[in-house]
Amino acid sequence: MILFKNAKVKSLTKKIKVLQKSRLHNQPREEDVARELALYQRLIDLYEPLVGHKKYPFAQLMVRECLRAGAALDNANFRYLMGKSLLDEAKFREQLERDEVFSSAANQKEVVDLYQEAHAYLQSAQALGHIEAKRLQGLSYINGWGVDVDQDRGFDLIVASIDQEGSWDKVPEIFTALGLNKPEFFAALGKHRSKK
């Protein structure tokens, strides 16, 4: 099984390299960019089950680098996934800082850098029209993940994402998925909508 995965990874990497070189020397066609993105996704699908496997100690890093390469091709979903991945790591590292046992200057710097990069990816995904990125950015403002707490701005982003999607009938499900299904959040949403 491992030999098959190694061969598949090498094959996909070789195909990506050809497409990258072609993109550098020629005007990229949409089909080629789509094919390259599909190859990155296939690599991600190969590496994700290998996270934690002793023969692939850097599988998680490879997943992130595939996301980064796909994000560089102006793909909203890859940018959202990259931002979400960085945000999750930043939140974990911030919790390490709060617990104080593993607190360090290097970790504090890493938290700041990860939050900055995560928000940059989320904002660029929003600019490309990604709804989930807008919601995650809103959650960041509500919870203070790498930004100052600003519930109004957070709810603005979440409401804008619901408007963009046109899914006001699914608000309870959306709030449950976001972890905002507490009565105080519904009250804040009602108050926020009445301000508009």
C-alpha positions in Angstrom: 0.0 0.0 0.0 2.8 2.4 1.0 4.7 1.7 -2.3 1.5 2.4 -4.3 1.1 5.7 -2.5 4.7 6.7 -3.0 4.4 6.0 -6.7 1.1 7.9 -6.9 2.7 10.9 -5.1 5.7 10.9 -7.5 3.4 10.7 -10.5 1.1 13.5 -9.4 4.1 15.7 -8.4 5.7 15.1 -11.8 2.4 16.2 -13.5 2.2 19.3 -11.4 5.8 20.2 -12.2 5.0 20.1 -15.9 1.9 22.3 -15.5 3.8 24.8 -13.3 6.6 25.1 -15.9 4.1 25.5 -18.6 2.3 28.2 -16.6 5.6 30.1 -16.0 6.6 30.2 -19.7 3.1 30.6 -21.4 -0.1 32.3 -20.7 -2.0 29.7 -18.6 -5.2 28.3 -19.9 -8.2 27.9 -17.6 -8.3 24.1 -18.3 -4.6 23.8 -17.2 -5.1 25.8 -14.0 -8.2 23.6 -13.2 -6.2 20.5 -13.9 -3.4 21.7 -11.6 -5.9 22.5 -8.9 -7.4 19.0 -9.3 -3.9 17.4 -8.9 -3.3 19.4 -5.7 -6.6 18.1 -4.4 -5.7 14.5 -5.3 -2.4 15.0 -3.4 -4.2 16.3 -0.4 -6.6 13.3 -0.5 -3.5 11.0 -0.6 -1.7 12.8 2.3 -4.6 13.4 4.7 -5.0 9.7 5.7 -1.2 9.5 6.2 -1.1 12.2 8.9 0.4 10.6 11.9 1.9 7.6 9.9 5.5 7.0 10.9 6.7 6.6 7.3 5.2 10.0 6.5 6.1 12.3 9.3 5.5 15.4 7.2 2.2 14.5 5.7 0.4 17.4 7.5 3.0 19.8 6.2 2.5 18.5 2.6 -1.3 19.0 2.9 -0.7 22.6 3.9 1.8 23.2 1.1 -0.7 21.8 -1.4 -3.2 24.2 -0.1 -0.7 27.0 -0.3 0.1 26.2 -3.9 -3.6 25.9 -4.8 -4.3 29.3 -3.1 -1.5 30.9 -5.2 -3.7 30.0 -8.3 -6.4 32.4 -7.0 -8.8 29.6 -6.0 -11.2 30.8 -3.3 -11.7 27.4 -1.7 -8.0 26.7 -1.4 -7.5 30.1 0.2 -10.3 29.4 2.6 -9.0 26.0 3.6 -5.5 27.4 4.0 -6.8 30.3 6.2 -8.8 27.8 8.2 -5.8 25.5 8.7 -3.6 28.4 9.9 -6.3 29.8 12.1 -6.8 26.4 13.8 -3.1 26.1 14.5 -2.9 29.7 15.8 -5.8 29.0 18.2 -4.1 25.9 19.5 -0.8 27.8 20.0 -2.7 30.6 21.7 -4.2 28.1 24.1 -0.7 26.8 24.8 0.3 30.4 25.8 -2.8 30.7 28.0 -2.0 27.4 29.8 1.5 28.8 30.5 3.2 25.3 30.7 4.5 25.5 27.1 4.6 29.2 26.8 7.6 30.7 25.0 8.6 33.8 23.1 8.9 31.6 19.9 5.4 30.4 20.4 4.1 33.9 20.9 5.7 35.0 17.7 4.3 32.0 15.9 0.8 32.8 17.1 1.0 36.4 15.8 2.4 35.2 12.4 -0.2 32.5 12.0 -3.1 34.8 12.8 -1.8 37.4 10.3 -1.4 34.9 7.5 -4.7 33.2 8.3 -6.6 36.5 8.1 -4.8 37.4 4.9 -6.0 34.2 3.3 -9.5 34.5 4.6 -9.8 38.1 3.3 -8.5 37.1 -0.1 -11.0 34.2 -0.2 -13.8 36.7 0.7 -12.7 38.9 -2.2 -13.2 36.0 -4.5 -16.7 35.5 -3.1 -16.2 32.6 -0.7 -19.1 32.6 1.8 -17.5 30.3 4.4 -14.5 32.5 4.6 -16.7 35.5 5.4 -18.4 33.5 8.1 -15.1 32.4 9.6 -13.8 35.9 9.6 -17.0 37.0 11.3 -16.4 34.3 14.0 -12.9 35.6 14.4 -14.2 39.0 15.3 -16.8 37.7 17.6 -14.4 35.4 19.5 -11.2 37.6 19.2 -9.2 35.1 17.2 -6.2 37.2 16.1 -8.2 40.4 16.0 -9.8 42.7 18.6 -13.2 41.5 19.7 -15.8 43.4 17.6 -19.2 41.7 17.7 -20.8 44.2 15.4 -18.3 43.7 12.7 -18.5 39.9 13.2 -22.2 39.9 12.9 -22.0 42.2 9.9 -19.8 39.6 8.1 -22.0 36.7 9.1 -25.2 38.5 8.1 -23.5 39.5 4.8 -22.6 35.9 4.2 -26.2 34.8 4.8 -27.4 37.5 2.5 -24.9 36.5 -0.2 -26.0 32.9 0.1 -29.7 33.8 0.4 -30.2 31.3 3.2 -32.2 33.2 5.8 -34.4 30.1 6.2 -31.3 28.1 7.4 -30.1 30.6 10.0 -30.6 28.1 13.0 -28.5 25.4 11.1 -25.8 28.0 10.2 -25.6 29.3 13.7 -25.4 25.7 15.1 -22.6 24.9 12.6 -20.7 28.1 13.7 -21.2 27.3 17.4 -23.3 30.4 17.9 -26.6 28.6 18.8 -26.8 30.1 22.2 -29.9 32.3 22.9 -27.7 35.4 23.5 -26.3 35.1 19.9 -29.8 34.9 18.4 -30.8 38.0 20.5 -27.6 39.8 19.3 -28.5 38.9 15.7 -32.0 40.2 16.1 -30.7 43.4 17.6 -28.1 43.6 14.8 -30.8 43.2 12.1 -33.1 45.8 13.7 -30.2 48.3 13.5 -30.0 47.9 9.8 
